[in-house]
Amino acid sequence: MKALYQYIVKYLNEYFDLRLYTSILCFLLIFIMINYKLDFEAKYINTLSNVWIRSSIMSLFHGFPFLATALLLNLFGKTQKWQKEPKFWITFLLGFLIIGLSRGIHWGILMRWSMAPEDWFLLRSSINWAMKLIMVIIFFGAFYQTFDTSLGHFYGFTFQKFNVVPYLLLLGIAIIFIIIGSFFGDLQNYYPRYKVAHGLAFATHHDVPTWVSIFIYEATYASSFITVEFIYRGFLIYAFIKYFGSYAILPMVATYCFLHFGKPATETLSSIIGGYILGIIALKNKNIWGGVMVHVGVAWSMELFGYLQTRF
């Protein structure tokens, strides 16, 4: 843990710029306020029936904060010439097209016709999370093999340099804040996510214990964070590090913040700090699994303490 703390401090000493960070934070706060006023994603994007139009707009929605932050890096003299690199634009356009597809396509809804209602309410999210993980691995795998094999690792999808201890300590600290946050109304209203899955109906329909429903839902819920970490702490850092250097963390954080629009405001705000710290860790260790472990632990803790708040 000490080594991890020292690396974070070292990164701040080398790359912290008050004007740059303040500008990015102001940009994010403005769009957080706009989002929670308009609920743009839920009301305007997710309601689009055409999956290709929805996916295209999702690509723009997530590409916008990334590109805006990259321009701020230019403005403050931290990067240069990336906008003149054809390969940058290929990486940006194809990368965010894949991200848009992963967000715009809901596999569970597409497969609704093949399932009984009792199954669909539970499995719609589980199928969607599992299929999205497979999709991004295949698509980004093809991109990696075409453009980025010189990295030496598949955007952090490796267990090299993975030491579990620091992440357990980091997770322990996060859980303290989750316990405190669980007393806030916005988190209580949102968690546990399992409550909207109608797991009891699935268990009754198949005559299995309720824990089976919980296991299916929560296990596949965990798989969704492999997808998130792979995209945000993997691809968005390592595919762009050649253009932004270690500042690649900052456009990633801005995009990661937009990912949380629609979730409780407390969680959206904390995603800025959490994404930043996990980005530094991924940059240091060249793997995403520490972030996966912390992210899954945080998500399951929110489920648990959300349930406890509801129950007691």
N, C-alpha and C positions, 0 to 999 in steps of 0.2 A: 504493500500500500504506500509505503514511503517513496518508493521509486516512481510509482504512478503519480503521486502528488508532486514530486520534483519535476517530472516531465511536463505536467500541466503548467506549473509555475514557469518552467523554462520556455514553454511555448508562448505564454503570455508575455514574458520579458522580451521575446524576439519579435512577436507579431501583433501585439496589442497596440492599437492606434486609437486614441480617444475619439478623434473626429470621425474616423471611418466607422468605428463601432457604434457611435451615437447616431450616425446617419443611417446605418442599417437598422438599428433598433427603432428609430423614428419611422422609417419606411414600413417596418413590420407592424408597429403599433397602429399606424394609420389604416392599414389594410385589415388588421384584426378588428378594429372598430367598424369599418365598412362592412366586413363580413357578418359580424354579429348584429348589425343593423338590418342588413338585407337578406342574410342567410342564403348567399348567392349559390353555393354549391347545391344545397338541398332543394331550393325553390326553382332554380333556373337550369342547372346542369343535369341533375339526377332525374328530372321530370321529362327530359327529352327521350322520346321513344326509339329514335333511330340510333342504334348502338355505335355506328361509325361516326355520326355527327357528335354524339356524346363523347366518344373517345378522343376525337379531334379537339374538341373544346377543352377536355381534360388535359391534353398535351399542352395547349396554350396556357391554361390555368396554372400548371406546375412549372412550365418553362419560363413564365414571366418573372417570378421572383428570382430565379436562378440568373437570368440574363440581366435583370436590374442590378443585382448585387455584383455581378461581374463588371458592369459598367461603373459602379461605385469604386471597385478596386482600381480600375483605370483612372478614374477621376482623382484618386488620392495617390496615384503614382506607384501602386503596388504591383501592377501587371502592365504588360504592353504587347501589342502586335497580335494577340490571340484572335482578334476580329478579322485579321487579314489571312488567317490560316484556313484553307479549305477543309482540312481534316477536322478542325474544331467544329465547323458548322455541320459536317457529316455526323460527327459524334453527338452534337447537341440535338440535331433534328431526329436522327434515328433513335437516340436514347430516350428522348421525351415522347416520341411516338410510341415506343414500347411501354413507357410509364403510363401514357394516356390510355393505351389499350388495357393495361392491367387494372386501371381504375374504372374505365368505362364499360368493360364487359363484366356482367354478373353471371357467372356460370350456373349458379343455383337457379336463377330465374329462367335461364335458357333451358334447363333440364326439368322444369316444373311439371311438364306434361307426363313425365315418366314416373312420377312419385305420388303416392297417396298423400292427402293433406297432413296426416299425422307425421309422416316422414319428412315432408317438405319443410315444415316450419323449423325443424331442428337441423336438417341436412342442407338447406339452401346455403347457409353461411359456410358450413364445413366443406361442402363441395367447392364453393367459390374460392375459399382460402387455399385448398389443396391444388386446384387447377391453376390458380394464379402463380403459385410457387413453381410449378412445372413449366408454365408458359415463360416466365421471366428467365429461368435457368436455360431453357432452350434458345430463346431469342438473344439473350445477352451472351450465351455461349457461342452462338454463331458470329456475333459481333466481335467477341474477343478473339476467336480464331482467325478472323479476317483482318483485324486492325491492331490488336493489343497484346499479342503473345510475348512481345518484348518485356512486358511487365514482370513476367516470371511467376505470377500467381493470378488466379481467376477472380480478380477484383475482391481479394480478401477471403475468398471461399476456400480457406486452408486452415489447418490446425497448427501450423508452425507458430512458435513463440506464444502459445496459448497457456497461460498460467491462471488457474481458476481462482486462486486465493484473493488477489486484489479485487476481483469482480464481486466476490461474495461480500467483502467488506463494503464495497460501493453499494451493493444491493441492500445491505443492512441499513445504511444511512438513508437510502431512498425510502425504505419501508417506514422509517420513523416519520418522514414527511407525508407518506401516504396515509398513515394512521391519523395524523392531524387533519389532512385534507379530506378524509372521509366524513368529517363533521360538517363540511360545507354542502349546501343544498344542491348545487349544480352537479357535484360528483355523486351524491346520493340518488339523484334522479336518473343518472346515466348508468350507474353500475349497481348490481352485476349485469353484464350483457346477456348472461345465460337466461335471465328472466323473460326475455322476449322470444326465446327459442322453443317454448312450449315442450320442454323436455319430458314433462310428466305424461303428455299425450303420446309421445313416441314410446316411452317405457310401457305404458298401459297397452298400446296397440300391439307391441311385440312381446308383451308379458315378460319383461326383463326388469331388474332392479333399476331404480332411478339413477344410481351411480353410473350405470352404463351410458345413459344419456349425457350426464355431466362429463364423463371421460371423453366421449366422442367430440362433444362441443369444445371443451377446454384444450384437448390435444391438438385439434385442428386450428383452434384460435392461436395456439403457440406457434404453429407453422406459419401463420400470417406474419409473424415478426421476423422469421428468417427472410421472407420476401422483403420486408421493410428494411432490415439491416443490410441485405445484399444490395438493394437499390441505393440507399442513402449513405451508408457508411462504406459501401463497396464501390459500386459503379460511379456515383456522383463525386467521389473523392479521387479514385485512382484512374478513371478515364480522363479526368481533367487536370490532374496534378502536373502534367507536362506543360500546361498553359498557365496555371495559376500558382504553381509551387505549393507550399504548405498553406497558402491562403485558400486553397480549394475547399477547406472546411466551411468557409463563410457562405458561399452560394448554396452549398448543401443545406446549411442550417436554415436559410431563408425558405428554401423549397420544403424542407421538413416541417417548418412552422405552418405553411399553407396546407400540408397534408392533414393537419389537426383541425382545420376549420370544420365546424359542425360538432366537434366534441366540446365538453365543458371548457369555458374560458380559462379556468384555472389550469387545466391540462395543456391548452394551447400555449399559454404563457410559459409554463414550465418546460415545454418541448424545446424552447429556444436554448435554455441552459443545458438541458439534458442532451439535445442533439449536438451541442458544441463540445461537451465533455466526451461523449461517445465518439465524436469525430476525431478528437485529439488522440484518444486511445487507439482507435482503428489505424490512424496515421502512424502511430508509434509501432504497433505490433504487426501491421500488415495482415490482419485477419479480422473478421466480423463477429467471431463467436463469443467474445466477451460481451459485445453489445447485445447479441442475441440472448445470452443468459440473463443480463440485467433487464432487458426489455421484457422478456417472458416473465421473469420474477416480479417485475413491477405490475405487469398486466394481471397476473394471477393474484397478486396481493390486492389490487383494486377490486377484483372479483370477490375475493374473500371478505375484505372489510366492507365492501358495498353490501354484501349479503348480511354480514353481522349487523350493520346499521339498520338494514331493513327488518331483520329478524328481531332485534332487541330494542 
